[in-house]
Amino acid sequence: MLSKLMPDILENIYQYVIEINRDEIKEFVKDFKYIESFSSEREKQIFIYNYINSLTQSQVDKIIYNYGFTQAIAILYDFDKIGLGKSNDEICDEIENFELLKKDRHVVQLIFKDAVQFDHDWRENDKLQ
């Protein structure tokens, strides 16, 4: 019986170590680069949406942690300010009301799209800067 448990324990330890050392952003970039050449813009959007929705909450948290919380806030701020044209007051109200915590997957979407330079033309919206 002990001989049966040992491989299971070792497999669990191995999977845990692999999960800890996995760079989710690099994995996404690799997967996106694979589909990029033969997919339409809509298919790429669907791929990103499905990819993000398949992540566990711990993976989402890890992506934001590894990217850097300050950088994550900055990219969300830039999107809200430049891309959506929100005022500083509106953005501050969202932060004060903890709405930012509800946007974790949205932040990951911005991080992923920025990493592959896809659908980030909102940064060029110079009318709102």
C-alpha positions in Angstrom: 0.0 0.0 0.0 2.8 2.4 0.8 4.3 1.7 -2.6 1.0 2.9 -4.2 0.9 6.1 -2.1 4.5 7.2 -2.9 4.0 7.8 -6.7 0.8 9.7 -5.9 2.5 11.9 -3.3 5.4 12.5 -5.7 3.1 13.3 -8.5 1.2 15.8 -6.3 4.5 17.4 -5.3 5.7 17.6 -8.9 2.4 19.2 -10.1 2.6 21.7 -7.2 6.1 22.7 -8.1 5.2 23.0 -11.8 2.2 25.2 -10.9 4.3 27.5 -8.7 7.0 28.0 -11.4 4.6 28.4 -14.3 4.7 31.9 -15.9 1.1 32.4 -17.0 1.8 35.4 -19.1 4.5 33.6 -21.1 2.2 30.6 -21.5 -0.5 32.8 -22.8 1.9 34.6 -25.2 3.1 31.2 -26.5 -0.5 29.9 -27.1 -1.6 33.2 -28.7 1.4 33.3 -31.0 0.4 29.8 -32.2 -3.2 30.8 -33.2 -2.4 34.3 -34.3 -1.3 33.6 -37.8 -4.4 31.7 -38.9 -7.2 33.4 -36.8 -9.4 36.3 -37.5 -9.7 39.2 -35.1 -13.0 37.9 -33.8 -11.4 34.4 -33.2 -8.5 36.0 -31.4 -11.0 37.9 -29.1 -12.9 34.7 -28.4 -9.6 32.8 -27.7 -8.6 35.5 -25.2 -12.0 35.5 -23.6 -12.1 31.7 -23.2 -8.5 31.5 -22.1 -9.1 34.0 -19.3 -12.4 32.3 -18.2 -10.6 29.0 -18.0 -8.1 30.4 -15.4 -8.6 29.6 -11.7 -8.8 32.4 -9.3 -5.4 31.5 -8.0 -4.0 31.8 -11.5 -5.6 35.2 -11.9 -4.2 36.3 -8.6 -0.7 35.0 -9.5 -0.8 36.8 -12.9 -1.6 40.1 -11.2 1.0 39.5 -8.5 3.8 38.6 -11.0 2.9 41.5 -13.3 3.0 43.8 -10.3 0.0 45.2 -8.5 1.2 48.8 -9.2 1.6 48.0 -12.9 -1.8 46.3 -12.9 -3.4 49.4 -11.4 -1.6 51.6 -13.9 -2.8 49.6 -17.0 -6.3 49.7 -15.7 -6.1 53.4 -14.9 -4.7 54.0 -18.4 -7.5 52.0 -20.0 -10.2 53.8 -17.9 -8.7 57.2 -18.5 -7.5 57.0 -22.1 -9.7 54.2 -23.5 -12.9 54.9 -21.8 -12.5 58.6 -21.1 -13.3 58.4 -17.4 -12.5 61.3 -15.2 -10.0 61.0 -12.3 -12.9 61.4 -9.9 -14.8 58.5 -11.5 -11.7 56.3 -11.3 -11.0 57.3 -7.7 -14.7 56.5 -6.8 -14.3 53.0 -8.3 -11.1 52.4 -6.3 -12.7 53.7 -3.1 -15.7 51.5 -3.6 -13.5 48.4 -4.1 -14.8 48.0 -7.7 -11.2 47.3 -8.7 -11.4 43.9 -6.9 -14.2 42.9 -9.2 -12.1 43.7 -12.3 -9.3 41.2 -11.8 -10.1 39.2 -14.9 -10.5 42.5 -16.9 -7.0 43.5 -15.6 -5.6 40.1 -16.8 -7.2 40.7 -20.2 -5.5 44.0 -20.5 -2.2 42.4 -19.4 -2.5 39.6 -21.9 -3.5 41.9 -24.8 -0.6 44.2 -23.9 1.8 41.3 -23.8 1.0 40.3 -27.4 0.3 43.8 -28.7 -3.3 42.9 -29.6 -6.3 45.2 -29.5 -4.6 47.9 -27.6 -5.3 50.8 -30.0 -7.1 52.5 -27.1 -3.6 53.7 -26.0 -3.6 55.9 -29.2 -6.8 57.7 -28.3 -5.1 61.1 -28.1 -8.5 63.0 -28.0 -8.8 61.8 -24.4 -5.3 62.3 -23.1 
